[in-house]
């Protein structure tokens, strides 16, 4: 199923390039939001909605909500500013701009820490989340998915539950310290979506991670459409 979804996404993005849009991967930050035309965005939304679903990776949140066109460019510029702040204020975070959205990755060496087999936030994690909370509060017109991942060590069911508890710990800390709980979606993947090889200690460390997907909420979308004259 994942390969089918990936191929469909590639096909849609290729089609958007043929009608004059720049590649998302090669566009600069302010172009990324506008890089997918409105028609391509609608197709991507349908593909993601039908084939990925709410329990899959950040891809569903990031691409499923594509607006595209001028409004997408307006959203993209707002996301640029937020991404820059995250990079500046939380140096350990891996910040990726994807289309109109932001993906933030925290592995074991980059700002959110847990003891082995535990889901309790450590003091360094709390310091990171305090800085992140202030940024997310300043950009209130966004929704946030928090997804937990593990490496392949241990039983599948155990890893699945551990990733759930860690994602919940991060989300709960953020919304109990001032953010609106309705902005959050919590997802957990266990060991099913590694980004690196699990054959090395370094790869396993990076796979033990929490990812945040930051997307425009309905208010930001409607404000952008009005600004764009849509």
ZIDADA-V899047 format. One record per residue. RES is the residue in three letters. SS is DSSP state (@ for helix, = for strand, . for the rest). Layout:
res:ss
RES:SS
RES:SS
This chain:
res:ss
UNK:.
UNK:@
UNK:@
UNK:@
UNK:@
UNK:@
UNK:@
UNK:@
UNK:@
UNK:@
UNK:@
UNK:@
UNK:@
UNK:@
UNK:@
UNK:@
UNK:@
UNK:@
UNK:.
UNK:.
UNK:.
UNK:.
UNK:.
UNK:.
UNK:.
UNK:.
UNK:.
UNK:.
UNK:@
UNK:@
UNK:@
UNK:@
UNK:.
UNK:.
UNK:.
UNK:.
UNK:.
UNK:@
UNK:@
UNK:@
UNK:@
UNK:@
UNK:@
UNK:@
UNK:@
UNK:@
UNK:@
UNK:@
UNK:@
UNK:@
UNK:@
UNK:.
UNK:.
UNK:.
UNK:.
UNK:.
UNK:.
UNK:@
UNK:@
UNK:@
UNK:@
UNK:@
UNK:@
UNK:@
UNK:.
UNK:.
UNK:.
UNK:.
UNK:@
UNK:@
UNK:@
UNK:@
UNK:@
UNK:@
UNK:@
UNK:@
UNK:@
UNK:@
UNK:@
UNK:@
UNK:@
UNK:@
UNK:@
UNK:@
UNK:@
UNK:@
UNK:@
UNK:@
UNK:@
UNK:.
UNK:.
UNK:.
UNK:.
UNK:=
UNK:=
UNK:=
UNK:=
UNK:=
UNK:.
UNK:.
UNK:=
UNK:=
UNK:=
UNK:=
UNK:=
UNK:=
UNK:=
UNK:.
UNK:.
UNK:.
UNK:.
UNK:.
UNK:.
UNK:=
UNK:.
UNK:.
UNK:.
UNK:.
UNK:.
UNK:.
UNK:=
UNK:.
UNK:@
UNK:@
UNK:@
UNK:@
UNK:@
UNK:@
UNK:@
UNK:@
UNK:@
UNK:@
UNK:@
UNK:@
UNK:@
UNK:@
UNK:@
UNK:@
UNK:.
UNK:.
UNK:.
UNK:=
UNK:=
UNK:=
UNK:=
UNK:=
UNK:=
UNK:=
UNK:=
UNK:.
UNK:.
UNK:.
UNK:.
UNK:.
UNK:.
UNK:@
UNK:@
UNK:@
UNK:@
UNK:@
UNK:@
UNK:@
UNK:@
UNK:@
UNK:@
UNK:@
UNK:@
UNK:@
UNK:@
UNK:@
UNK:@
UNK:@
UNK:@
UNK:@
UNK:@
UNK:@
UNK:.
UNK:.
UNK:.
UNK:.
UNK:@
UNK:@
UNK:@
UNK:=
UNK:=
UNK:=
UNK:=
UNK:=
UNK:=
UNK:=
UNK:.
UNK:.
UNK:.
UNK:.
UNK:.
UNK:.
UNK:.
UNK:.
UNK:.
UNK:.
UNK:@
UNK:@
UNK:@
UNK:@
UNK:@
UNK:@
UNK:@
UNK:.
UNK:=
UNK:=
UNK:=
UNK:=
UNK:=
UNK:=
UNK:=
UNK:=
UNK:.
UNK:@
UNK:@
UNK:@
UNK:@
UNK:@
UNK:@
UNK:@
UNK:@
UNK:@
UNK:@
UNK:@
UNK:.
UNK:.
